[in-house]
């Protein structure tokens, strides 16, 4: 019951917490600018010619970042995936001099580089919210085209992963999934998986674009952030660790 003098205002909608491992921005959380700089540096060095020398350093950085957010499965999965990719890239072609195995080895080498960079990218996606990401890039005077696209991408990747899991579960419920079905009818299984995923991706992209416009990401005035991005002790520690990894890689390369 409400009094005669009381008025019922419009309901206040509370924004749901993002599906990340970031509960709150604490003093030991990396600034988004630091995380983006580490990701760009790892991508440039690892994907460049001769970048295999920096793959161990990128893997160590990814594992340390996973340990910092207590992502134990990722901390274990990154070395395991890198070891499997390295085995395919360097050990499988030695089994027999077949061109097919050589092609598979080349693909394994690229997969190894992607795994090394993917560990750092996963930390960025899981710990940095689009709001902090946008505020950090705007404070760094990054053009709006990169800011808006990056913020939408941070929301798009987890959405696509969730949609892929939902499509896979739906296929299993209908008896269309599984390894045996994939081996018997690979083209049909890929079709059953990709067509619904593409349709849901288009719907999700439209919803995320509308959400970005409603949040004012494409507006000309620069909005004010409630939590201005600041560098902290974690950023200094991350910078020192990255410099040590780069120095160790250069010393290792020069000693060979």
RONUBA-51438 format. One record per residue: residue in three letters; x, y, z of N, C-alpha, C, CB in turn. Coordinates in steps of 0.05 Angstrom, whole numbers, padded with zeros to 5 digits, always signed. Each point is the difference from the previous one (the first is absolute). Glycine has a CB too. Layout:
ALAXYZXYZXYZXYZ;...
This chain:
UNK+00017-00024+00000-00017+00024+00000+00018+00025+00000-00037-00025+00024;UNK+00029+00045-00038+00015+00025-00002-00018+00023+00009+00029-00018-00037;UNK-00017+00039+00048-00016+00023+00009-00010+00016-00023+00026+00001+00041;UNK-00044+00019-00034-00011+00016-00021+00020+00019-00012-00044-00003+00023;UNK+00064+00011-00005+00020+00019-00010+00023-00013-00014-00013+00029+00037;UNK+00014-00055-00037+00022-00014-00013-00007-00005-00029+00013-00021+00043;UNK+00007+00023-00059-00003-00006-00029+00018-00023-00007-00012+00047-00010;UNK+00001-00064-00007+00016-00022-00009+00015+00008-00025-00033-00033+00019;UNK+00059+00034-00017+00017+00007-00023+00004-00024-00018+00023+00035+00027;UNK-00010-00031-00049+00005-00022-00018+00019-00020+00013-00007+00030-00040;UNK+00004-00055+00033+00018-00021+00012+00029+00005-00009-00038-00033+00001;UNK+00056+00029+00017+00028+00002-00005+00011-00027-00008+00004+00039+00033;UNK+00007-00040-00056+00012-00025-00010+00029-00001+00007-00033-00002-00038;UNK+00040-00019+00052+00028-00003+00008+00014-00016-00022-00011+00002+00049;UNK+00034+00007-00057+00015-00013-00021+00013-00025+00011+00009+00043-00022;UNK-00013-00065+00008+00011-00026+00009+00031+00002-00002-00042-00025-00015;UNK+00054+00010+00033+00030-00001+00000+00010-00014-00024+00000+00001+00050;UNK+00021+00008-00062+00011-00014-00024+00010-00027+00006+00012+00044-00019;UNK-00014-00062-00001+00008-00028+00004+00030-00002-00002-00044-00016-00018;UNK+00058+00030+00036+00029-00002+00000+00009-00007+00028+00003+00033-00037;UNK+00022-00039+00040+00011-00006+00026+00007+00024+00016+00017-00042-00019;UNK-00024+00066+00009+00006+00025+00013-00023+00007+00018+00029+00015-00038;UNK-00028-00020+00064-00021+00008+00018+00000+00029+00005+00003-00044+00020;UNK+00020+00056-00015+00002+00028+00004+00028+00009-00008-00034-00001+00038;UNK+00037+00026-00045+00026+00010-00009+00017+00006+00025-00020+00019-00043;UNK+00038-00036+00050+00017+00004+00023+00026+00012-00007-00022-00038+00022;UNK+00039+00041-00002+00026+00012-00005+00018-00017-00015-00006+00025+00042;UNK+00002-00052-00043+00017-00018-00014-00011-00008-00027+00017-00017+00044;UNK-00037+00031-00054-00011-00005-00026+00015+00016-00021-00045-00009+00019;UNK+00051-00004-00041+00015+00014-00021-00017+00022-00013+00027-00042-00009;UNK-00015+00064+00003-00013+00021-00016-00005-00011-00028+00021+00037+00028;UNK-00044-00031-00040-00004-00010-00027+00021+00009-00020-00048+00000+00010;UNK+00060+00023-00006+00021+00009-00019+00024-00018+00002-00016+00047+00004;UNK+00022-00056+00021+00023-00019+00003-00006-00026-00013+00012+00022+00042;UNK-00036-00033-00038-00008-00026-00012+00000+00002-00030-00027-00011+00040;UNK+00017+00033-00052+00000+00003-00029+00028+00002-00011-00045+00022+00003;UNK+00062-00007+00011+00028+00003-00009+00015-00027+00000+00000+00047+00018;UNK-00004-00063+00003+00012-00026+00001-00010-00018-00022+00005+00004+00049;UNK-00031-00003-00054-00012-00016-00022+00011+00008-00027-00041-00006+00028;UNK+00042+00032-00033+00010+00009-00026+00030-00007-00004-00034+00037+00001;UNK+00049-00033+00021+00029-00007-00002+00004-00030-00005+00011+00038+00031;UNK-00027-00055-00017+00003-00029-00005-00009-00007-00028-00008-00008+00049;UNK-00013+00020-00059-00010-00006-00027+00020+00007-00021-00047+00007+00016;UNK+00059+00017-00013+00019+00009-00020+00026-00017+00000-00018+00046+00005;UNK+00028-00052+00019+00025-00015+00001-00004-00029-00007+00016+00031+00035;UNK-00038-00043-00026-00004-00029-00005-00007-00005-00029-00014-00006+00048;UNK-00003+00023-00060-00010-00005-00027+00020+00010-00021-00046+00004+00017;UNK+00067+00010-00009+00020+00010-00019+00018-00023-00009-00002+00046+00021;UNK+00016-00043-00043+00020-00020-00008+00021-00004+00022-00008+00011-00049;UNK+00013-00036+00056+00018-00006+00022-00012+00004+00027+00036+00013-00029;UNK-00063-00012+00030-00013+00005+00025-00002-00025+00018-00025+00035-00023;UNK+00033-00058+00013+00000-00024+00017+00018+00003+00024-00011-00027-00040;UNK+00031+00044+00039+00018+00004+00023-00016+00012+00023+00039+00006-00031;UNK-00059+00010+00026-00015+00013+00021-00025-00015+00009+00016+00043-00019;UNK-00020-00067+00007-00023-00016+00008+00002-00008+00030-00005-00016-00047;UNK+00028+00006+00057+00001-00007+00028-00005+00023+00019+00033-00035-00012;UNK-00023+00059+00004-00005+00024+00017-00030+00006+00001+00046+00017-00011;UNK-00059-00018-00012-00029+00005-00001-00016-00020+00016+00006+00021-00045;UNK+00003-00047+00043-00014-00020+00016+00004+00004+00030+00007-00032-00038;UNK+00017+00040+00046+00005+00005+00029-00017+00024+00009+00047-00018-00004;UNK-00049+00039-00013-00017+00023+00007-00029-00008+00002+00032+00030-00023;UNK-00042-00047+00004-00028-00009+00002-00005-00017+00024-00002+00002-00049;UNK+00020-00019+00057-00003-00017+00024+00000+00018+00025+00021-00039-00024;UNK-00003+00058+00025+00001+00018+00024-00026+00016+00002+00050+00002-00004;UNK-00060+00008-00018-00025+00015+00000-00023-00018+00009+00017+00030-00036;UNK-00017-00055+00027-00021-00018+00008+00001-00006+00030+00000-00020-00046;UNK+00025+00017+00056+00003-00005+00029-00008+00025+00016+00037-00032-00010;UNK-00033+00056-00001-00007+00024+00015-00030+00002+00004+00040+00022-00019;UNK-00056-00033+00001-00029+00001+00003-00011-00027+00009-00002+00035-00036;UNK+00020-00054+00044-00007-00026+00010-00016-00016-00020-00001+00019+00045;UNK+00008-00017-00070-00012-00017-00021+00018-00024-00004-00020+00040-00024;UNK+00015-00060+00042+00018-00023+00001-00002-00017-00025-00005-00001+00049;UNK-00018-00002-00060-00003-00016-00024+00015+00012-00024-00045-00015+00016;UNK+00044+00041-00018+00015+00013-00022+00030-00002+00005-00038+00031-00008;UNK+00046-00028+00034+00029-00002+00006+00011-00027-00007-00006+00034+00036;UNK-00010-00055-00034+00009-00027-00007-00004-00006-00029-00011-00015+00046;UNK-00011+00026-00058-00006-00006-00028+00018+00013-00019-00046-00005+00014;UNK+00056+00029-00008+00018+00014-00019+00026-00016-00005-00019+00044+00016;UNK+00034-00053+00005+00024-00016-00007-00007-00026-00013+00022+00020+00039;UNK-00045-00032-00032-00007-00026-00013-00006+00004-00029-00018-00016+00044;UNK+00002+00037-00051-00006+00006-00028+00025+00008-00015-00046+00014+00013;UNK+00064+00001-00001+00025+00007-00014+00017-00024-00004-00001+00045+00021;UNK+00003-00064-00002+00016-00024-00004-00012-00017-00022+00013+00001+00049;UNK-00040-00004-00050-00012-00015-00021+00005+00012-00028-00035-00015+00033;UNK+00033+00042-00035+00005+00013-00025+00029-00002-00009-00037+00032+00011;UNK+00056-00030+00009+00028-00003-00007+00006-00029-00009+00011+00036+00033;UNK-00024-00055-00021+00005-00028-00008-00010-00005-00029-00005-00014+00048;UNK-00018+00026-00054-00011-00003-00028+00018+00015-00019-00046-00004+00018;UNK+00057+00027-00010+00016+00017-00018+00027-00012-00006-00025+00039+00016;UNK+00038-00051+00005+00028-00007-00003+00005-00030+00001+00011+00043+00021;UNK-00028-00058-00008+00004-00029+00002-00015-00016-00021+00008+00007+00049;UNK-00032+00002-00055-00016-00015-00020+00013-00001-00028-00040+00013+00026;UNK+00052+00009-00036+00013-00003-00027+00024-00018+00000-00015+00045-00009;UNK+00027-00051+00032+00022-00018+00001-00008-00029-00002+00024+00033+00028;UNK-00050-00039-00024-00009-00028-00001+00002-00011-00029-00031+00009+00038;UNK+00024+00007-00057+00002-00009-00028+00002+00024-00018-00028-00042+00010;UNK+00043+00040-00032+00003+00023-00018-00024+00003-00019+00050-00006+00002;UNK-00073+00011+00009-00024+00003-00017-00008+00029-00001-00016-00046+00013;UNK+00008+00056-00036-00008+00028-00003-00023+00007+00019+00015+00000-00047;UNK-00034-00019+00051-00023+00006+00017+00009+00006+00029-00029-00030-00029;UNK+00048+00014+00038+00011+00004+00027+00015+00027+00002+00003-00050+00007;UNK+00010+00057-00028+00013+00026+00000-00020+00023+00001+00037-00020-00026;UNK-00059+00017+00012-00021+00021+00002-00012+00001+00027-00010-00007-00048;UNK+00005-00016+00060-00011-00001+00027+00020+00012+00020-00027-00041-00011;UNK+00053+00037+00006+00021+00012+00018+00000+00030-00002+00027-00041-00005;UNK-00031+00052-00019-00001+00029-00003-00024+00011+00014+00023-00003-00044;UNK-00046-00010+00042-00024+00009+00015+00005-00002+00030-00029-00015-00039;UNK+00043-00006+00048+00006-00002+00028+00018+00023+00010-00004-00049-00004;UNK+00023+00058-00013+00017+00023+00007-00016+00025+00003+00037-00022-00023;UNK-00056+00027+00005-00017+00024+00003-00019-00003+00024+00002+00007-00049;UNK-00011-00031+00055-00017-00004+00023+00016+00005+00026-00027-00034-00025;UNK+00052+00027+00025+00017+00006+00024+00001+00030+00005+00027-00042-00009;UNK-00023+00057-00012+00001+00030+00003-00027+00011+00010+00035+00002-00036;UNK-00056-00013+00025-00027+00010+00008-00006-00007+00029-00016-00006-00047;UNK+00025-00018+00056-00004-00007+00028+00016+00018+00018-00007-00048-00013;UNK+00031+00055+00005+00016+00018+00017-00012+00027+00003+00041-00024-00015;UNK-00052+00035-00006-00013+00026+00001-00028-00002+00013+00026+00015-00041;UNK-00039-00038+00036-00028-00003+00010-00001+00000+00031-00010-00026-00041;UNK+00030+00017+00054+00000+00000+00030-00002+00029+00010+00026-00042+00001;UNK-00011+00060-00013-00001+00028+00008-00027+00013-00008+00050+00003-00004;UNK-00060-00010-00019-00026+00011-00009-00022-00010+00018+00017+00002-00047;UNK-00016-00027+00056-00020-00011+00018-00001+00015+00026+00005-00045-00021;UNK+00019+00053+00031+00000+00016+00025-00012+00027-00004+00041-00024+00014;UNK-00036+00036-00037-00012+00026-00006-00031-00002-00001+00042+00014-00025;UNK-00052-00034+00011-00029-00003-00003-00013-00007+00027+00007-00016-00047;UNK+00006+00000+00063-00012-00009+00025+00001+00020+00023+00012-00046-00014;UNK+00007+00065+00013+00004+00018+00023-00007+00029-00006+00035-00031+00015;UNK-00036+00039-00040-00005+00028-00006-00028+00002-00011+00049+00009-00010;UNK-00065+00007+00023-00028+00005-00010+00001+00020-00022-00019-00011+00045;UNK-00002+00011-00062+00000+00020-00022-00001+00029+00010-00024-00034-00027;UNK+00013+00039+00050-00001+00027+00011+00028+00010+00007-00046-00009+00018;UNK+00061-00008-00004+00028+00007+00007+00017+00002-00025-00005-00022+00045;UNK+00001+00004-00064+00015+00000-00025-00004+00026-00015-00004-00050-00002;UNK-00022+00059+00000-00006+00024-00015+00012+00024+00014-00042-00021-00017;UNK+00039+00022+00044+00011+00023+00015+00030+00002-00002-00038-00003+00032;UNK+00051-00020-00031+00030+00000-00002+00009+00009-00028+00002-00037+00034;UNK-00014+00027-00055+00008+00008-00026-00006+00029-00006-00007-00047-00015;UNK-00015+00057+00026-00006+00029-00004+00019+00017+00015-00048-00011-00006;UNK+00057+00002+00029+00020+00016+00015+00027+00000-00014-00024-00011+00042;UNK+00029-00011-00058+00025-00001-00015-00002+00013-00027+00010-00042+00023;UNK-00033+00056-00028-00004+00015-00026+00000-00018-00024+00022+00039+00021;UNK-00033-00063-00017-00002-00019-00023-00025+00008-00016+00022-00038+00026;UNK-00021+00037-00053-00023+00008-00016-00025-00016+00007+00031+00013-00036;UNK-00054-00001+00032-00025-00012+00008-00005-00026-00017-00018+00045+00013;UNK+00028-00046-00037-00005-00024-00017+00012-00025+00014+00000+00029-00041;UNK+00023-00027+00052+00013-00023+00013-00013-00004+00028+00043+00009-00025;UNK-00051+00012+00038-00012-00003+00026-00027-00015-00001+00023+00042+00014;UNK-00040-00033-00032-00027-00012-00003+00003-00029-00009-00020+00045-00010;UNK+00036-00050-00010+00003-00027-00011+00011-00019+00021+00006+00019-00046;UNK+00014-00009+00062+00011-00017+00021-00019-00006+00022+00043+00019-00010;UNK-00060+00001+00018-00020-00005+00021-00021-00020-00009+00008+00047+00017;UNK-00017-00044-00042-00019-00019-00011+00012-00028-00002-00023+00037-00025;UNK+00048-00039+00018+00013-00026-00003+00002-00014+00027+00026+00017-00039;UNK-00021-00002+00061+00002-00012+00026-00026-00013+00008+00034+00034+00013;UNK-00056-00022-00021-00026-00012+00006-00008-00022-00021-00014+00043+00022;UNK+00025-00041-00046-00008-00018-00021+00012-00028+00004-00005+00039-00031;UNK+00031-00039+00039+00014-00026+00002-00013-00018+00021+00042+00022-00014;UNK-00048-00013+00039-00013-00018+00019-00028-00008-00009+00026+00021+00036;UNK-00040-00004-00050-00026-00007-00010+00001-00022-00020-00015+00047+00008;UNK+00034-00045-00027+00003-00021-00020+00008-00027+00013+00012+00035-00034;UNK+00005-00034+00054+00008-00025+00013-00024-00012+00014+00046+00018+00007;UNK-00063-00002+00006-00024-00011+00012-00019-00011-00020+00005+00033+00037;UNK-00008-00019-00060-00018-00011-00021+00011-00026-00012-00014+00047-00010;UNK+00040-00049+00007+00012-00025-00010-00005-00023+00019+00035+00026-00024;UNK-00033-00021+00050-00006-00021+00020-00029-00008-00001+00037+00017+00029;UNK-00055+00002-00033-00028-00006-00001-00007-00016-00025-00010+00042+00025;UNK+00022-00035-00048-00004-00015-00024+00010-00029+00002+00003+00042-00026;UNK+00020-00045+00039+00011-00027+00004-00018-00016+00018+00046+00018-00006;UNK-00056-00006+00027-00018-00015+00018-00026-00008-00014+00019+00024+00039;UNK-00029-00005-00056-00025-00007-00016+00005-00022-00019-00014+00047+00004;UNK+00037-00048-00016+00007-00022-00018+00002-00027+00015+00024+00032-00030;UNK-00013-00031+00053+00002-00025+00016-00028-00010+00008+00045+00014+00016;UNK-00063+00004-00008-00027-00008+00007-00015-00013-00023+00000+00037+00034;UNK+00006-00028-00058-00013-00011-00023+00016-00024-00013-00020+00045-00008;UNK+00041-00053+00021+00016-00022-00010+00016+00006-00024-00034-00028+00018;UNK+00041+00054-00022+00015+00007-00023+00030+00005+00006-00042+00019-00019;UNK+00048-00017+00045+00028+00006+00007+00015-00025+00007-00015+00044+00017;UNK+00038-00040-00007+00017-00023+00008+00023-00004-00021-00039-00021+00023;UNK+00059+00007-00014+00023-00005-00017-00007-00020-00022+00030+00009+00038;UNK-00046-00029-00032-00007-00019-00021-00016+00013-00023+00000-00036+00035;UNK-00019+00053-00027-00015+00014-00021+00018+00018-00016-00041-00002+00028;UNK+00061+00015-00016+00018+00017-00014+00017-00016-00020+00001+00032+00040;UNK+00008-00056-00031+00016-00016-00018-00016-00012-00023+00030-00010+00039;UNK-00055+00003-00034-00017-00012-00021-00009+00020-00020-00014-00035+00033;UNK+00004+00058-00023-00010+00020-00018+00012+00027+00008-00044-00025-00006;UNK+00069+00030-00002+00013+00025+00008-00012+00025-00012+00042-00026+00005;UNK-00049+00025-00031-00012+00023-00013-00027+00007+00012+00025-00011-00042;UNK-00041-00010+00047-00027+00005+00011+00002+00010+00028-00018-00036-00028;UNK+00037+00026+00044+00003+00010+00028+00009+00029+00000+00012-00047+00015;UNK+00007+00054-00033+00008+00028-00002-00023+00018-00008+00046-00015-00011;UNK-00063+00005-00007-00023+00016-00008-00019+00004+00023+00005-00017-00047;UNK-00011-00004+00061-00019+00002+00023+00011+00018+00022-00016-00045-00011;UNK+00042+00048+00012+00012+00017+00021+00002+00029-00009+00025-00040+00017;UNK-00015+00045-00042+00006+00027-00008-00025+00016-00008+00044-00017-00016;UNK-00064+00005+00005-00023+00015-00009-00015+00013+00024-00005-00031-00040;UNK-00002+00015+00061-00012+00014+00023+00018+00020+00014-00027-00041+00006;UNK+00053+00035-00006+00019+00018+00013+00002+00027-00015+00025-00039+00017;UNK-00025+00037-00044+00000+00025-00016-00025+00016+00004+00029-00023-00034;UNK-00052+00009+00035-00025+00015+00004-00001+00014+00028-00023-00033-00030;UNK+00031+00018+00050+00001+00012+00027+00021+00022+00002-00016-00043+00019;UNK+00038+00041-00034+00020+00020+00001-00010+00026-00013+00035-00035-00002;UNK-00050+00033-00019-00012+00024-00012-00019+00014+00019+00005-00021-00045;UNK-00022+00005+00058-00018+00012+00020+00015+00013+00023-00035-00034-00013;UNK+00056+00021+00022+00015+00011+00022+00015+00025-00008+00005-00046+00019;UNK+00005+00047-00044+00014+00024-00010-00019+00023-00001+00031-00029-00026;UNK-00056+00025+00017-00019+00022-00002-00007+00010+00028-00018-00019-00042;UNK+00014+00001+00061-00006+00008+00028+00023+00015+00013-00030-00040+00004;UNK+00054+00031-00009+00023+00013+00012+00005+00028-00013+00021-00045+00009;UNK-00026+00047-00035+00002+00026-00013-00020+00020+00011+00017-00023-00042;UNK-00042+00014+00045-00021+00017+00012+00007+00008+00029-00034-00021-00030;UNK+00045+00002+00045+00008+00006+00027+00023+00020+00001-00015-00046+00014;UNK+00034+00043-00032+00022+00020-00001-00010+00028-00007+00031-00037-00014;UNK-00050+00039-00004-00011+00026-00007-00015+00012+00023-00003-00013-00048;UNK-00013-00003+00063-00015+00010+00023+00019+00008+00022-00038-00030-00012;UNK+00061+00018+00015+00019+00008+00020+00017+00024-00007+00002-00047+00013;UNK-00006+00057-00038+00013+00024-00008+00029-00004-00008-00029+00024+00030;UNK+00036-00048-00039+00028-00005-00008+00008+00015-00025-00003-00045+00021;UNK-00016+00051-00038+00006+00015-00024-00005+00030+00001-00011-00041-00023;UNK+00006+00051+00047-00005+00029+00003+00025+00016-00002-00039-00011+00029;UNK+00036+00036-00037+00023+00018-00003+00010+00010+00027-00017+00013-00045;UNK+00000-00004+00064+00010+00009+00026+00014-00022+00015-00037+00034+00002;UNK+00058-00027+00012+00015-00020+00016-00014-00004+00027+00043+00013-00024;UNK-00053-00037+00029-00014-00004+00026+00020-00001+00023-00036-00025-00024;UNK+00026+00030+00048+00016-00001+00024-00003-00027+00014-00005+00050+00006;UNK+00027-00062+00000+00000-00027+00013-00002+00003+00030+00028-00018-00037;UNK-00045+00001+00050-00002+00001+00029+00025-00011+00013-00049-00006-00004;UNK+00064-00011-00009+00025-00011+00010+00022+00006-00021-00024-00036+00026;UNK+00036+00059-00024+00021+00007-00020+00023-00021+00001-00011+00049+00004;UNK+00020-00058-00027+00022-00020-00001+00026+00012+00011-00022-00023-00039;UNK+00035+00008+00056+00026+00008+00011+00018-00024+00000-00022+00036+00029;UNK+00047-00031-00033+00021-00020+00003+00005-00006+00029+00020+00013-00044;UNK-00016-00038+00051+00005-00008+00027+00024-00018+00003-00048+00004+00008;UNK+00052-00016+00016+00023-00017+00004+00000-00025-00018+00001+00015+00047;UNK-00024-00025-00054-00001-00023-00017+00011+00006-00028-00040-00016+00025;UNK+00036+00040-00035+00010+00007-00026+00031+00002+00000-00043+00025-00009;UNK+00054-00015+00032+00029+00001+00002+00012-00028+00001-00004+00044+00024;UNK-00009-00061-00009+00010-00028+00002-00002-00014-00027-00014-00002+00048;UNK-00008+00007-00062-00003-00012-00027+00021+00010-00019-00049-00005+00008;UNK+00055+00031-00007+00021+00011-00017+00027-00012+00005-00027+00042-00003;UNK+00033-00045+00029+00026-00012+00007+00002-00029-00010+00003+00031+00040;UNK-00024-00046-00036+00000-00028-00009+00003-00002-00030-00029-00012+00039;UNK+00015+00029-00054+00002-00001-00029+00028+00007-00009-00048+00013-00004;UNK+00060+00007+00017+00028+00007-00008+00019-00023+00007-00011+00048+00008;UNK+00007-00061+00014+00017-00023+00007-00003-00023-00021-00003+00013+00049;UNK-00022-00018-00057-00005-00021-00020+00013+00007-00027-00043-00012+00024;UNK+00041+00038-00032+00012+00008-00025+00031-00002+00002-00039+00031-00009;UNK+00050-00023+00031+00029-00002+00003+00009-00029+00000+00000+00043+00026;UNK-00015-00060-00012+00008-00029+00000-00002-00012-00028-00016-00003+00047;UNK-00004+00011-00062-00003-00010-00027+00023+00009-00018-00050+00000+00005;UNK+00057+00026-00003+00023+00010-00016+00026-00013+00008-00024+00044-00005;UNK+00028-00048+00031+00025-00014+00008+00001-00029-00010+00002+00030+00040;UNK-00025-00043-00038-00002-00028-00010+00005-00001-00030-00033-00011+00036;UNK+00022+00031-00051+00004+00000-00029+00028+00006-00007-00047+00014-00006;UNK+00060+00004+00020+00028+00008-00006+00020-00022+00007-00013+00048+00007;UNK+00005-00065+00013+00018-00021+00009-00001-00025-00017-00005+00017+00044;UNK-00015-00019-00063-00002-00024-00017+00020+00003-00023-00049-00006+00012;
